Amino acid sequence: AGGRSHPSDSDRDGELKRELS
């Protein structure tokens, strides 16, 4: 999620949790 070139699955999960907060 976002404008990252190669976001890993765990990285995307962390971003989702931050957006949900």
C-alpha positions in Angstrom: 0.0 0.0 0.0 1.5 3.3 -1.0 4.1 4.3 -3.6 6.7 1.8 -2.7 8.7 0.0 -5.4 8.7 -3.4 -3.7 6.5 -3.6 -0.6 6.6 -7.0 1.1 3.5 -8.7 2.4 4.4 -7.9 6.0 5.1 -4.3 5.0 1.7 -3.9 3.4 0.0 -5.5 6.4 1.7 -2.9 8.6 0.5 -0.1 6.4 -3.1 -1.4 6.5 -3.1 -1.5 10.3 -1.8 2.1 10.4 -4.6 3.3 8.1 -7.2 1.4 10.1 -6.1 2.9 13.3 
